Amino acid sequence: MIKANRTRIDYMPGPAALEALQAAQALHPADNAQALIDRLVIVGLAALRHPPWKPPALYGRDRSRWKLPEGLCALP
């Protein structure tokens, strides 16, 4: 795909999202950051659309205060 036809989305991840991205980088070291973000968004949407998976509680609108569930970033 030609880059001119792609939608650009700038982002500023909150601390929990940054921690998740760093954990994903450890799991998939060959992928660049954009590929990991794409992977996480696609897998996240699939998980939300296919119950009975339940997302972790992310309370409030202040993304800086969100926390990842305990053990989520632990490597297997």
All heavy atoms as a GROMACS GRO file, in nm:
protein
  587
    1MET      N    1   0.084  -0.117   0.000
    1MET     CA    2   0.000   0.000   0.000
    1MET      C    3   0.089   0.124   0.000
    1MET      O    4   0.188   0.131   0.070
    1MET     CB    5  -0.091  -0.002   0.123
    1MET     CG    6  -0.186   0.115   0.128
    1MET     SD    7  -0.286   0.120   0.278
    1MET     CE    8  -0.376  -0.031   0.269
    2ILE      N    9   0.051   0.222  -0.077
    2ILE     CA   10   0.127   0.347  -0.083
    2ILE      C   11   0.102   0.426   0.046
    2ILE      O   12  -0.012   0.439   0.090
    2ILE     CB   13   0.084   0.430  -0.206
    2ILE    CG1   14   0.114   0.349  -0.334
    2ILE    CG2   15   0.155   0.564  -0.208
    2ILE    CD1   16   0.058   0.414  -0.458
    3LYS      N   17   0.209   0.479   0.105
    3LYS     CA   18   0.195   0.550   0.233
    3LYS      C   19   0.100   0.668   0.224
    3LYS      O   20   0.034   0.702   0.320
    3LYS     CB   21   0.331   0.596   0.283
    3LYS     CG   22   0.415   0.482   0.334
    3LYS     CD   23   0.544   0.534   0.393
    3LYS     CE   24   0.625   0.417   0.445
    3LYS     NZ   25   0.747   0.460   0.511
    4ALA      N   26   0.091   0.733   0.109
    4ALA     CA   27   0.002   0.848   0.094
    4ALA      C   28  -0.145   0.808   0.114
    4ALA      O   29  -0.228   0.891   0.150
    4ALA     CB   30   0.020   0.911  -0.043
    5ASN      N   31  -0.177   0.681   0.094
    5ASN     CA   32  -0.315   0.634   0.109
    5ASN      C   33  -0.345   0.584   0.251
    5ASN      O   34  -0.456   0.542   0.278
    5ASN     CB   35  -0.343   0.520   0.010
    5ASN     CG   36  -0.342   0.570  -0.132
    5ASN    OD1   37  -0.360   0.689  -0.157
    5ASN    ND2   38  -0.318   0.479  -0.225
    6ARG      N   39  -0.246   0.587   0.338
    6ARG     CA   40  -0.265   0.538   0.474
    6ARG      C   41  -0.310   0.650   0.566
    6ARG      O   42  -0.267   0.765   0.553
    6ARG     CB   43  -0.136   0.480   0.530
    6ARG     CG   44  -0.095   0.353   0.460
    6ARG     CD   45   0.027   0.296   0.526
    6ARG     NE   46   0.074   0.180   0.454
    6ARG     CZ   47   0.185   0.116   0.484
    6ARG    NH1   48   0.261   0.155   0.583
    6ARG    NH2   49   0.221   0.012   0.414
    7THR      N   50  -0.393   0.617   0.662
    7THR     CA   51  -0.433   0.712   0.764
    7THR      C   52  -0.326   0.716   0.871
    7THR      O   53  -0.285   0.612   0.921
    7THR     CB   54  -0.568   0.670   0.828
    7THR    OG1   55  -0.666   0.664   0.725
    7THR    CG2   56  -0.611   0.767   0.935
    8ARG      N   57  -0.283   0.835   0.906
    8ARG     CA   58  -0.183   0.848   1.012
    8ARG      C   59  -0.254   0.878   1.142
    8ARG      O   60  -0.339   0.966   1.150
    8ARG     CB   61  -0.084   0.960   0.981
    8ARG     CG   62   0.015   0.977   1.093
    8ARG     CD   63   0.132   1.064   1.052
    8ARG     NE   64   0.223   1.078   1.161
    8ARG     CZ   65   0.326   0.998   1.185
    8ARG    NH1   66   0.352   0.900   1.101
    8ARG    NH2   67   0.405   1.017   1.288
    9ILE      N   68  -0.217   0.803   1.245
    9ILE     CA   69  -0.273   0.824   1.378
    9ILE      C   70  -0.156   0.847   1.473
    9ILE      O   71  -0.076   0.757   1.497
    9ILE     CB   72  -0.355   0.702   1.425
    9ILE    CG1   73  -0.471   0.678   1.330
    9ILE    CG2   74  -0.404   0.723   1.568
    9ILE    CD1   75  -0.547   0.551   1.357
   10ASP      N   76  -0.145   0.967   1.523
   10ASP     CA   77  -0.044   0.995   1.625
   10ASP      C   78  -0.102   0.956   1.759
   10ASP      O   79  -0.221   0.971   1.783
   10ASP     CB   80  -0.007   1.143   1.625
   10ASP     CG   81   0.069   1.182   1.498
   10ASP    OD1   82   0.146   1.099   1.447
   10ASP    OD2   83   0.050   1.295   1.452
   11TYR      N   84  -0.019   0.907   1.847
   11TYR     CA   85  -0.069   0.864   1.976
   11TYR      C   86   0.030   0.900   2.086
   11TYR      O   87   0.149   0.916   2.062
   11TYR     CB   88  -0.096   0.713   1.977
   11TYR     CG   89   0.030   0.631   1.990
   11TYR    CD1   90   0.062   0.572   2.112
   11TYR    CD2   91   0.118   0.614   1.884
   11TYR    CE1   92   0.178   0.500   2.126
   11TYR    CE2   93   0.234   0.542   1.898
   11TYR     CZ   94   0.265   0.485   2.019
   11TYR     OH   95   0.380   0.414   2.033
   12MET      N   96  -0.021   0.914   2.204
   12MET     CA   97   0.059   0.932   2.324
   12MET      C   98   0.007   0.830   2.423
   12MET      O   99  -0.092   0.855   2.490
   12MET     CB  100   0.046   1.074   2.379
   12MET     CG  101   0.107   1.178   2.291
   12MET     SD  102   0.106   1.340   2.368
   12MET     CE  103   0.232   1.317   2.491
   13PRO      N  104   0.071   0.714   2.431
   13PRO     CA  105   0.019   0.610   2.520
   13PRO      C  106   0.030   0.651   2.666
   13PRO      O  107   0.125   0.718   2.705
   13PRO     CB  108   0.108   0.490   2.489
   13PRO     CG  109   0.234   0.549   2.437
   13PRO     CD  110   0.193   0.674   2.365
   14GLY      N  111  -0.069   0.609   2.743
   14GLY     CA  112  -0.060   0.627   2.887
   14GLY      C  113   0.040   0.527   2.943
   14GLY      O  114   0.088   0.438   2.871
   15PRO      N  115   0.074   0.539   3.071
   15PRO     CA  116   0.174   0.449   3.129
   15PRO      C  117   0.140   0.300   3.116
   15PRO      O  118   0.228   0.220   3.086
   15PRO     CB  119   0.179   0.492   3.276
   15PRO     CG  120   0.128   0.631   3.277
   15PRO     CD  121   0.029   0.641   3.164
   16ALA      N  122   0.014   0.263   3.136
   16ALA     CA  123  -0.024   0.122   3.125
   16ALA      C  124  -0.011   0.073   2.982
   16ALA      O  125   0.036  -0.039   2.957
   16ALA     CB  126  -0.166   0.100   3.176
   17ALA      N  127  -0.050   0.156   2.884
   17ALA     CA  128  -0.037   0.117   2.744
   17ALA      C  129   0.110   0.106   2.705
   17ALA      O  130   0.148   0.016   2.629
   17ALA     CB  131  -0.109   0.218   2.654
   18LEU      N  132   0.193   0.195   2.756
   18LEU     CA  133   0.336   0.190   2.728
   18LEU      C  134   0.397   0.062   2.786
   18LEU      O  135   0.478  -0.005   2.721
   18LEU     CB  136   0.406   0.314   2.783
   18LEU     CG  137   0.552   0.331   2.746
   18LEU    CD1  138   0.572   0.332   2.595
   18LEU    CD2  139   0.605   0.459   2.807
   19GLU      N  140   0.354   0.027   2.906
   19GLU     CA  141   0.401  -0.097   2.968
   19GLU      C  142   0.358  -0.218   2.886
   19GLU      O  143   0.436  -0.312   2.864
   19GLU     CB  144   0.346  -0.107   3.110
   19GLU     CG  145   0.402  -0.221   3.190
   19GLU     CD  146   0.348  -0.225   3.332
   19GLU    OE1  147   0.283  -0.129   3.376
   19GLU    OE2  148   0.368  -0.328   3.398
   20ALA      N  149   0.235  -0.217   2.835
   20ALA     CA  150   0.187  -0.326   2.751
   20ALA      C  151   0.266  -0.334   2.621
   20ALA      O  152   0.300  -0.444   2.575
   20ALA     CB  153   0.038  -0.308   2.722
   21LEU      N  154   0.296  -0.220   2.562
   21LEU     CA  155   0.374  -0.218   2.439
   21LEU      C  156   0.515  -0.273   2.463
   21LEU      O  157   0.567  -0.349   2.382
   21LEU     CB  158   0.380  -0.076   2.382
   21LEU     CG  159   0.451  -0.058   2.250
   21LEU    CD1  160   0.391  -0.147   2.141
   21LEU    CD2  161   0.446   0.088   2.207
   22GLN      N  162   0.576  -0.238   2.575
   22GLN     CA  163   0.709  -0.289   2.607
   22GLN      C  164   0.705  -0.440   2.629
   22GLN      O  165   0.796  -0.511   2.586
   22GLN     CB  166   0.764  -0.217   2.730
   22GLN     CG  167   0.800  -0.073   2.701
   22GLN     CD  168   0.826   0.009   2.827
   22GLN    OE1  169   0.788  -0.029   2.937
   22GLN    NE2  170   0.891   0.122   2.808
   23ALA      N  171   0.599  -0.490   2.692
   23ALA     CA  172   0.585  -0.634   2.710
   23ALA      C  173   0.567  -0.703   2.575
   23ALA      O  174   0.624  -0.810   2.551
   23ALA     CB  175   0.467  -0.665   2.802
   24ALA      N  176   0.490  -0.641   2.486
   24ALA     CA  177   0.470  -0.698   2.352
   24ALA      C  178   0.602  -0.701   2.275
   24ALA      O  179   0.629  -0.796   2.200
   24ALA     CB  180   0.365  -0.618   2.275
   25GLN      N  181   0.686  -0.599   2.294
   25GLN     CA  182   0.816  -0.597   2.227
   25GLN      C  183   0.904  -0.712   2.275
   25GLN      O  184   0.979  -0.770   2.197
   25GLN     CB  185   0.886  -0.463   2.250
   25GLN     CG  186   0.824  -0.351   2.169
   25GLN     CD  187   0.878  -0.214   2.203
   25GLN    OE1  188   0.912  -0.185   2.317
   25GLN    NE2  189   0.885  -0.128   2.103
   26ALA      N  190   0.892  -0.746   2.403
   26ALA     CA  191   0.969  -0.859   2.455
   26ALA      C  192   0.918  -0.992   2.398
   26ALA      O  193   0.997  -1.083   2.374
   26ALA     CB  194   0.962  -0.862   2.608
   27LEU      N  195   0.788  -1.001   2.373
   27LEU     CA  196   0.729  -1.123   2.318
   27LEU      C  197   0.753  -1.137   2.168
   27LEU      O  198   0.760  -1.248   2.114
   27LEU     CB  199   0.579  -1.126   2.345
   27LEU     CG  200   0.538  -1.142   2.491
   27LEU    CD1  201   0.388  -1.119   2.507
   27LEU    CD2  202   0.576  -1.280   2.542
   28HIS      N  203   0.763  -1.023   2.098
   28HIS     CA  204   0.780  -1.022   1.952
   28HIS      C  205   0.894  -0.928   1.915
   28HIS      O  206   0.873  -0.821   1.855
   28HIS     CB  207   0.650  -0.976   1.883
   28HIS     CG  208   0.535  -1.065   1.908
   28HIS    ND1  209   0.511  -1.178   1.834
   28HIS    CD2  210   0.435  -1.061   2.000
   28HIS    CE1  211   0.403  -1.238   1.880
   28HIS    NE2  212   0.355  -1.169   1.981
   29PRO      N  213   1.019  -0.964   1.949
   29PRO     CA  214   1.132  -0.873   1.928
   29PRO      C  215   1.160  -0.839   1.782
   29PRO      O  216   1.222  -0.736   1.754
   29PRO     CB  217   1.250  -0.946   1.992
   29PRO     CG  218   1.210  -1.089   2.000
   29PRO     CD  219   1.060  -1.090   2.009
   30ALA      N  220   1.114  -0.920   1.689
   30ALA     CA  221   1.140  -0.892   1.547
   30ALA      C  222   1.046  -0.786   1.490
   30ALA      O  223   1.073  -0.731   1.383
   30ALA     CB  224   1.129  -1.020   1.465
   31ASP      N  225   0.935  -0.757   1.558
   31ASP     CA  226   0.838  -0.659   1.509
   31ASP      C  227   0.877  -0.518   1.551
   31ASP      O  228   0.924  -0.497   1.664
   31ASP     CB  229   0.698  -0.688   1.565
   31ASP     CG  230   0.634  -0.811   1.503
   31ASP    OD1  231   0.692  -0.867   1.407
   31ASP    OD2  232   0.526  -0.849   1.550
   32ASN      N  233   0.855  -0.422   1.462
   32ASN     CA  234   0.878  -0.282   1.500
   32ASN      C  235   0.757  -0.233   1.580
   32ASN      O  236   0.656  -0.301   1.592
   32ASN     CB  237   0.907  -0.194   1.378
   32ASN     CG  238   0.790  -0.185   1.282
   32ASN    OD1  239   0.674  -0.197   1.320
   32ASN    ND2  240   0.821  -0.162   1.156
   33ALA      N  241   0.770  -0.112   1.636
   33ALA     CA  242   0.664  -0.059   1.723
   33ALA      C  243   0.530  -0.050   1.651
   33ALA      O  244   0.426  -0.083   1.707
   33ALA     CB  245   0.705   0.077   1.779
   34GLN      N  246   0.529  -0.006   1.526
   34GLN     CA  247   0.403   0.008   1.454
   34GLN      C  248   0.337  -0.127   1.431
   34GLN      O  249   0.216  -0.141   1.446
   34GLN     CB  250   0.423   0.080   1.321
   34GLN     CG  251   0.292   0.113   1.253
   34GLN     CD  252   0.204   0.204   1.337
   34GLN    OE1  253   0.244   0.315   1.370
   34GLN    NE2  254   0.084   0.158   1.372
   35ALA      N  255   0.415  -0.228   1.398
   35ALA     CA  256   0.359  -0.362   1.379
   35ALA      C  257   0.300  -0.414   1.510
   35ALA      O  258   0.194  -0.478   1.510
   35ALA     CB  259   0.466  -0.458   1.327
   36LEU      N  260   0.365  -0.385   1.622
   36LEU     CA  261   0.313  -0.428   1.751
   36LEU      C  262   0.184  -0.356   1.785
   36LEU      O  263   0.089  -0.417   1.836
   36LEU     CB  264   0.416  -0.404   1.861
   36LEU     CG  265   0.537  -0.496   1.855
   36LEU    CD1  266   0.644  -0.448   1.952
   36LEU    CD2  267   0.498  -0.639   1.886
   37ILE      N  268   0.178  -0.227   1.757
   37ILE     CA  269   0.055  -0.152   1.782
   37ILE      C  270  -0.058  -0.208   1.697
   37ILE      O  271  -0.169  -0.231   1.746
   37ILE     CB  272   0.076  -0.002   1.756
   37ILE    CG1  273   0.172   0.056   1.861
   37ILE    CG2  274  -0.057   0.074   1.755
   37ILE    CD1  275   0.226   0.193   1.827
   38ASP      N  276  -0.032  -0.233   1.569
   38ASP     CA  277  -0.132  -0.291   1.481
   38ASP      C  278  -0.180  -0.426   1.537
   38ASP      O  279  -0.300  -0.453   1.545
   38ASP     CB  280  -0.077  -0.313   1.340
   38ASP     CG  281  -0.053  -0.184   1.264
   38ASP    OD1  282  -0.086  -0.075   1.316
   38ASP    OD2  283   0.002  -0.192   1.154
   39ARG      N  284  -0.085  -0.509   1.577
   39ARG     CA  285  -0.117  -0.642   1.630
   39ARG      C  286  -0.204  -0.629   1.755
   39ARG      O  287  -0.305  -0.698   1.770
   39ARG     CB  288   0.012  -0.716   1.663
   39ARG     CG  289  -0.006  -0.857   1.715
   39ARG     CD  290   0.126  -0.919   1.761
   39ARG     NE  291   0.224  -0.926   1.655
   39ARG     CZ  292   0.240  -1.032   1.576
   39ARG    NH1  293   0.163  -1.138   1.589
   39ARG    NH2  294   0.334  -1.032   1.483
   40LEU      N  295  -0.166  -0.540   1.847
   40LEU     CA  296  -0.241  -0.524   1.971
   40LEU      C  297  -0.382  -0.471   1.948
   40LEU      O  298  -0.478  -0.517   2.011
   40LEU     CB  299  -0.165  -0.432   2.067
   40LEU     CG  300  -0.036  -0.490   2.124
   40LEU    CD1  301   0.044  -0.381   2.198
   40LEU    CD2  302  -0.064  -0.607   2.215
   41VAL      N  303  -0.397  -0.378   1.856
   41VAL     CA  304  -0.530  -0.324   1.827
   41VAL      C  305  -0.619  -0.431   1.765
   41VAL      O  306  -0.734  -0.448   1.805
   41VAL     CB  307  -0.519  -0.199   1.735
   41VAL    CG1  308  -0.655  -0.159   1.682
   41VAL    CG2  309  -0.454  -0.084   1.810
   42ILE      N  310  -0.567  -0.505   1.669
   42ILE     CA  311  -0.646  -0.608   1.601
   42ILE      C  312  -0.684  -0.720   1.698
   42ILE      O  313  -0.800  -0.763   1.704
   42ILE     CB  314  -0.570  -0.663   1.478
   42ILE    CG1  315  -0.559  -0.552   1.372
   42ILE    CG2  316  -0.637  -0.788   1.422
   42ILE    CD1  317  -0.456  -0.580   1.264
   43VAL      N  318  -0.588  -0.767   1.777
   43VAL     CA  319  -0.616  -0.874   1.872
   43VAL      C  320  -0.712  -0.823   1.981
   43VAL      O  321  -0.803  -0.896   2.023
   43VAL     CB  322  -0.484  -0.927   1.934
   43VAL    CG1  323  -0.511  -1.019   2.052
   43VAL    CG2  324  -0.404  -1.000   1.827
   44GLY      N  325  -0.693  -0.699   2.024
   44GLY     CA  326  -0.783  -0.642   2.124
   44GLY      C  327  -0.926  -0.634   2.075
   44GLY      O  328  -1.020  -0.669   2.148
   45LEU      N  329  -0.944  -0.590   1.952
   45LEU     CA  330  -1.079  -0.584   1.896
   45LEU      C  331  -1.139  -0.724   1.885
   45LEU      O  332  -1.256  -0.746   1.918
   45LEU     CB  333  -1.079  -0.516   1.759
   45LEU     CG  334  -1.213  -0.510   1.688
   45LEU    CD1  335  -1.316  -0.432   1.772
   45LEU    CD2  336  -1.198  -0.448   1.551
   46ALA      N  337  -1.058  -0.821   1.841
   46ALA     CA  338  -1.108  -0.958   1.830
   46ALA      C  339  -1.151  -1.011   1.967
   46ALA      O  340  -1.255  -1.075   1.979
   46ALA     CB  341  -1.000  -1.048   1.770
   47ALA      N  342  -1.074  -0.980   2.070
   47ALA     CA  343  -1.109  -1.025   2.205
   47ALA      C  344  -1.239  -0.960   2.252
   47ALA      O  345  -1.322  -1.026   2.314
   47ALA     CB  346  -0.995  -0.994   2.302
   48LEU      N  347  -1.257  -0.833   2.224
   48LEU     CA  348  -1.380  -0.764   2.264
   48LEU      C  349  -1.503  -0.817   2.192
   48LEU      O  350  -1.612  -0.818   2.246
   48LEU     CB  351  -1.367  -0.613   2.238
   48LEU     CG  352  -1.272  -0.537   2.330
   48LEU    CD1  353  -1.254  -0.395   2.278
   48LEU    CD2  354  -1.323  -0.536   2.472
   49ARG      N  355  -1.484  -0.862   2.069
   49ARG     CA  356  -1.597  -0.907   1.988
   49ARG      C  357  -1.632  -1.054   2.010
   49ARG      O  358  -1.733  -1.101   1.959
   49ARG     CB  359  -1.567  -0.885   1.839
   49ARG     CG  360  -1.547  -0.739   1.800
   49ARG     CD  361  -1.676  -0.665   1.796
   49ARG     NE  362  -1.757  -0.723   1.690
   49ARG     CZ  363  -1.884  -0.694   1.669
   49ARG    NH1  364  -1.943  -0.606   1.743
   49ARG    NH2  365  -1.951  -0.751   1.572
   50HIS      N  366  -1.547  -1.130   2.079
   50HIS     CA  367  -1.570  -1.273   2.097
   50HIS      C  368  -1.575  -1.309   2.245
   50HIS      O  369  -1.476  -1.351   2.303
   50HIS     CB  370  -1.460  -1.354   2.026
   50HIS     CG  371  -1.457  -1.331   1.879
   50HIS    ND1  372  -1.559  -1.372   1.795
   50HIS    CD2  373  -1.366  -1.271   1.799
   50HIS    CE1  374  -1.530  -1.337   1.671
   50HIS    NE2  375  -1.414  -1.275   1.671
   51PRO      N  376  -1.693  -1.291   2.306
   51PRO     CA  377  -1.707  -1.327   2.447
   51PRO      C  378  -1.678  -1.476   2.466
   51PRO      O  379  -1.684  -1.551   2.369
   51PRO     CB  380  -1.853  -1.296   2.477
   51PRO     CG  381  -1.903  -1.218   2.362
   51PRO     CD  382  -1.813  -1.243   2.246
   52PRO      N  383  -1.646  -1.523   2.581
   52PRO     CA  384  -1.666  -1.463   2.712
   52PRO      C  385  -1.548  -1.385   2.766
   52PRO      O  386  -1.544  -1.356   2.884
   52PRO     CB  387  -1.694  -1.585   2.800
   52PRO     CG  388  -1.607  -1.691   2.742
   52PRO     CD  389  -1.607  -1.663   2.592
   53TRP      N  390  -1.452  -1.350   2.683
   53TRP     CA  391  -1.339  -1.272   2.732
   53TRP      C  392  -1.388  -1.144   2.796
   53TRP      O  393  -1.477  -1.078   2.745
   53TRP     CB  394  -1.242  -1.241   2.617
   53TRP     CG  395  -1.122  -1.166   2.663
   53TRP    CD1  396  -1.010  -1.219   2.719
   53TRP    CD2  397  -1.101  -1.025   2.659
   53TRP    NE1  398  -0.921  -1.120   2.750
   53TRP    CE2  399  -0.975  -1.000   2.714
   53TRP    CE3  400  -1.177  -0.917   2.615
   53TRP    CZ2  401  -0.922  -0.872   2.725
   53TRP    CZ3  402  -1.124  -0.790   2.626
   53TRP    CH2  403  -0.998  -0.768   2.681
   54LYS      N  404  -1.329  -1.107   2.909
   54LYS     CA  405  -1.366  -0.984   2.977
   54LYS      C  406  -1.243  -0.894   2.985
   54LYS      O  407  -1.137  -0.938   3.029
   54LYS     CB  408  -1.414  -1.012   3.119
   54LYS     CG  409  -1.549  -1.079   3.125
   54LYS     CD  410  -1.590  -1.099   3.266
   54LYS     CE  411  -1.719  -1.024   3.288
   54LYS     NZ  412  -1.770  -1.034   3.423
   55PRO      N  413  -1.254  -0.771   2.942
   55PRO     CA  414  -1.140  -0.680   2.949
   55PRO      C  415  -1.111  -0.641   3.093
   55PRO      O  416  -1.201  -0.645   3.179
   55PRO     CB  417  -1.187  -0.558   2.869
   55PRO     CG  418  -1.335  -0.561   2.880
   55PRO     CD  419  -1.373  -0.707   2.886
   56PRO      N  420  -0.986  -0.603   3.121
   56PRO     CA  421  -0.956  -0.556   3.256
   56PRO      C  422  -1.029  -0.424   3.282
   56PRO      O  423  -1.057  -0.348   3.188
   56PRO     CB  424  -0.805  -0.535   3.255
   56PRO     CG  425  -0.769  -0.520   3.111
   56PRO     CD  426  -0.870  -0.600   3.034
   57ALA      N  427  -1.061  -0.398   3.406
   57ALA     CA  428  -1.130  -0.274   3.442
   57ALA      C  429  -1.032  -0.156   3.432
   57ALA      O  430  -0.923  -0.160   3.489
   57ALA     CB  431  -1.184  -0.285   3.584
   58LEU      N  432  -1.068  -0.058   3.354
   58LEU     CA  433  -0.989   0.064   3.339
   58LEU      C  434  -1.080   0.178   3.382
   58LEU      O  435  -1.158   0.230   3.303
   58LEU     CB  436  -0.941   0.081   3.194
   58LEU     CG  437  -0.856  -0.034   3.140
   58LEU    CD1  438  -0.830  -0.018   2.992
   58LEU    CD2  439  -0.725  -0.045   3.217
   59TYR      N  440  -1.071   0.214   3.508
   59TYR     CA  441  -1.167   0.307   3.567
   59TYR      C  442  -1.134   0.452   3.535
   59TYR      O  443  -1.018   0.493   3.533
   59TYR     CB  444  -1.173   0.288   3.719
   59TYR     CG  445  -1.218   0.150   3.757
   59TYR    CD1  446  -1.130   0.058   3.808
   59TYR    CD2  447  -1.351   0.112   3.739
   59TYR    CE1  448  -1.173  -0.070   3.842
   59TYR    CE2  449  -1.394  -0.014   3.772
   59TYR     CZ  450  -1.305  -0.104   3.824
   59TYR     OH  451  -1.346  -0.230   3.856
   60GLY      N  452  -1.239   0.528   3.509
   60GLY     CA  453  -1.225   0.671   3.485
   60GLY      C  454  -1.173   0.702   3.346
   60GLY      O  455  -1.149   0.615   3.264
   61ARG      N  456  -1.156   0.831   3.321
   61ARG     CA  457  -1.110   0.876   3.190
   61ARG      C  458  -0.963   0.915   3.190
   61ARG      O  459  -0.906   0.948   3.087
   61ARG     CB  460  -1.196   0.993   3.145
   61ARG     CG  461  -1.343   0.953   3.127
   61ARG     CD  462  -1.429   1.066   3.077
   61ARG     NE  463  -1.385   1.122   2.950
   61ARG     CZ  464  -1.414   1.072   2.829
   61ARG    NH1  465  -1.488   0.965   2.820
   61ARG    NH2  466  -1.370   1.132   2.721
   62ASP      N  467  -0.899   0.913   3.307
   62ASP     CA  468  -0.758   0.952   3.319
   62ASP      C  469  -0.670   0.832   3.286
   62ASP      O  470  -0.642   0.748   3.371
   62ASP     CB  471  -0.730   1.004   3.460
   62ASP     CG  472  -0.588   1.055   3.476
   62ASP    OD1  473  -0.509   1.049   3.379
   62ASP    OD2  474  -0.556   1.103   3.586
   63ARG      N  475  -0.625   0.824   3.161
   63ARG     CA  476  -0.544   0.710   3.117
   63ARG      C  477  -0.413   0.699   3.194
   63ARG      O  478  -0.355   0.592   3.203
   63ARG     CB  479  -0.512   0.723   2.968
   63ARG     CG  480  -0.635   0.718   2.880
   63ARG     CD  481  -0.603   0.730   2.732
   63ARG     NE  482  -0.526   0.849   2.702
   63ARG     CZ  483  -0.409   0.848   2.637
   63ARG    NH1  484  -0.357   0.737   2.594
   63ARG    NH2  485  -0.345   0.961   2.614
   64SER      N  486  -0.366   0.809   3.251
   64SER     CA  487  -0.242   0.805   3.328
   64SER      C  488  -0.256   0.724   3.456
   64SER      O  489  -0.156   0.682   3.514
   64SER     CB  490  -0.198   0.947   3.364
   64SER     OG  491  -0.167   1.019   3.247
   65ARG      N  492  -0.377   0.700   3.500
   65ARG     CA  493  -0.400   0.626   3.624
   65ARG      C  494  -0.437   0.480   3.599
   65ARG      O  495  -0.450   0.403   3.694
   65ARG     CB  496  -0.509   0.695   3.705
   65ARG     CG  497  -0.465   0.838   3.741
   65ARG     CD  498  -0.560   0.904   3.832
   65ARG     NE  499  -0.552   0.833   3.960
   65ARG     CZ  500  -0.632   0.857   4.061
   65ARG    NH1  501  -0.726   0.948   4.052
   65ARG    NH2  502  -0.620   0.790   4.173
   66TRP      N  503  -0.456   0.440   3.473
   66TRP     CA  504  -0.491   0.302   3.444
   66TRP      C  505  -0.374   0.211   3.478
   66TRP      O  506  -0.257   0.247   3.461
   66TRP     CB  507  -0.526   0.285   3.297
   66TRP     CG  508  -0.657   0.348   3.257
   66TRP    CD1  509  -0.748   0.409   3.339
   66TRP    CD2  510  -0.709   0.357   3.126
   66TRP    NE1  511  -0.854   0.455   3.266
   66TRP    CE2  512  -0.832   0.425   3.134
   66TRP    CE3  513  -0.664   0.316   3.002
   66TRP    CZ2  514  -0.910   0.451   3.024
   66TRP    CZ3  515  -0.742   0.342   2.892
   66TRP    CH2  516  -0.864   0.408   2.903
   67LYS      N  517  -0.405   0.092   3.525
   67LYS     CA  518  -0.304  -0.008   3.560
   67LYS      C  519  -0.334  -0.138   3.488
   67LYS      O  520  -0.449  -0.175   3.468
   67LYS     CB  521  -0.306  -0.035   3.712
   67LYS     CG  522  -0.284   0.086   3.798
   67LYS     CD  523  -0.140   0.124   3.801
   67LYS     CE  524  -0.120   0.238   3.900
   67LYS     NZ  525  -0.024   0.333   3.859
   68LEU      N  526  -0.228  -0.209   3.450
   68LEU     CA  527  -0.246  -0.340   3.389
   68LEU      C  528  -0.275  -0.442   3.497
   68LEU      O  529  -0.227  -0.429   3.611
   68LEU     CB  530  -0.118  -0.382   3.315
   68LEU     CG  531  -0.083  -0.299   3.192
   68LEU    CD1  532   0.048  -0.351   3.132
   68LEU    CD2  533  -0.193  -0.305   3.089
   69PRO      N  534  -0.354  -0.547   3.466
   69PRO     CA  535  -0.377  -0.652   3.564
   69PRO      C  536  -0.246  -0.718   3.605
   69PRO      O  537  -0.153  -0.730   3.525
   69PRO     CB  538  -0.466  -0.751   3.489
   69PRO     CG  539  -0.527  -0.673   3.379
   69PRO     CD  540  -0.426  -0.569   3.341
   70GLU      N  541  -0.240  -0.758   3.729
   70GLU     CA  542  -0.122  -0.823   3.784
   70GLU      C  543  -0.082  -0.944   3.699
   70GLU      O  544  -0.166  -1.025   3.663
   70GLU     CB  545  -0.150  -0.869   3.927
   70GLU     CG  546  -0.028  -0.916   4.003
   70GLU     CD  547   0.067  -0.803   4.037
   70GLU    OE1  548   0.022  -0.690   4.059
   70GLU    OE2  549   0.188  -0.829   4.039
   71GLY      N  550   0.044  -0.953   3.665
   71GLY     CA  551   0.096  -1.069   3.592
   71GLY      C  552   0.075  -1.064   3.441
   71GLY      O  553   0.124  -1.150   3.371
   72LEU      N  554   0.004  -0.964   3.389
   72LEU     CA  555  -0.022  -0.959   3.246
   72LEU      C  556   0.106  -0.944   3.164
   72LEU      O  557   0.119  -1.002   3.058
   72LEU     CB  558  -0.118  -0.844   3.212
   72LEU     CG  559  -0.158  -0.830   3.065
   72LEU    CD1  560  -0.234  -0.954   3.019
   72LEU    CD2  561  -0.242  -0.707   3.044
   73CYS      N  562   0.201  -0.869   3.214
   73CYS     CA  563   0.325  -0.844   3.140
   73CYS      C  564   0.436  -0.943   3.171
   73CYS      O  565   0.545  -0.932   3.117
   73CYS     CB  566   0.373  -0.701   3.166
   73CYS     SG  567   0.267  -0.579   3.091
   74ALA      N  568   0.408  -1.040   3.257
   74ALA     CA  569   0.508  -1.140   3.291
   74ALA      C  570   0.535  -1.229   3.170
   74ALA      O  571   0.441  -1.272   3.104
   74ALA     CB  572   0.463  -1.224   3.410
   75LEU      N  573   0.659  -1.251   3.141
   75LEU     CA  574   0.694  -1.338   3.028
   75LEU      C  575   0.667  -1.484   3.065
   75LEU      O  576   0.686  -1.523   3.180
   75LEU     CB  577   0.841  -1.318   2.990
   75LEU     CG  578   0.876  -1.181   2.934
   75LEU    CD1  579   1.026  -1.171   2.911
   75LEU    CD2  580   0.803  -1.155   2.805
   76PRO      N  581   0.626  -1.562   2.966
   76PRO     CA  582   0.595  -1.703   2.994
   76PRO      C  583   0.718  -1.782   3.034
   76PRO      O  584   0.826  -1.751   3.008
   76PRO     CB  585   0.536  -1.755   2.863
   76PRO     CG  586   0.567  -1.655   2.759
   76PRO     CD  587   0.606  -1.528   2.829
   0.00000   0.00000   0.00000
